[in-house]
Amino acid sequence: MAEAAPLRRTPRPDSAAYLAVIRVVGVGGGGLNAVNRMIEAGISQVEFIAVNTDIQQLKTCEAPVKVHIGRELTQGLGSGADPEVGRQAAEEASDQIKHVLRGSDMVFIAAGEGGGTGSGAAPVVSRIAREVGALAVGIVTLPFRFEGTRRRAQADDGVDQLRAACDTVIVIPNDRLLE
């Protein structure tokens, strides 16, 4: 996947104010969906980055910067709903992730919890964001009740791991969308 040079912002000539470098990273299928919706909504002044194990899904994302993780581990397929595979995939690509996050002031990590890549890789992305000096904010969704207890247990574990890696985490239960 093509990698863009890190976004650099400089103050306007008529202003001494610094413009913060803000990046939104969609991790896994749910995160990529969120990034696509933000791009379609016309959100600007942020750089969008897509991170996924599934190469086909990554190609459909509108984010200008894409990081294919787990290239060797998953052979371009998804993580099989296994958070450990998602975590290992992100660790395998940690240098690439660090490269695209370098220079960030704030990084929003968007993911759907309960699957493999979002639950497993999002905490790794957050840890790397903090390592490069950025404020890391997780924004995640929880699975619908009808998706089962196994998926919910993976989601709860993923949220706990993300909380340990982020400065703050916003959790949105998908069931609220039905109300």
C-alpha positions, 0 to 999 in steps of 0.5 A: 500500500502506498504510504503518504508522508506524515502530515505537517502543519505550520502556522499561517503567515498571519498567525502565531498559533500552531495548528495541531496535527490530528489523525484519525486511524480506523482499525479493523472493519468497523474502524474502516467503516467509521473512517469512510463515513467521516470522509463522506461527511466532509470532515476536514483538518485531520488526516485519515489512516486505515489499518487492517489485516484484510487487504481487500477491505483495506482497498475499499477504504477512502483513507489516503493512507493505508497500512496493511498489517499482518502481511505475513501472519494473515496472508492478506486475509482477516484475523478470523475474529481472533484478537491475538492475531490482530495484536500480533499483526499490529506488532509485526507492522509497528514500524509502519504504524510508527512512521505514519503516526510520527509528528501527530499531536492527537490520534483518534483510534476508531474501532469496532470491538468484539472482532479480531483486528479492531480488538487486538490491534487498536491497543497497539496503535494507541501505544505507538501513538503515545510513544510518538508523543501524541494524545491517544483517544479511542472511540469504539463500538460494542457489538449488538446483544444479538451478536452473542456472549463470546463476541461481547466478552472479546469486546469487553477485554478489548476495551480494557486493553484499549483503556490501558493504552489510551489517554481516554476511551469513548465507548458506544454500544451498538444497541443504542443505535437501535433506540 
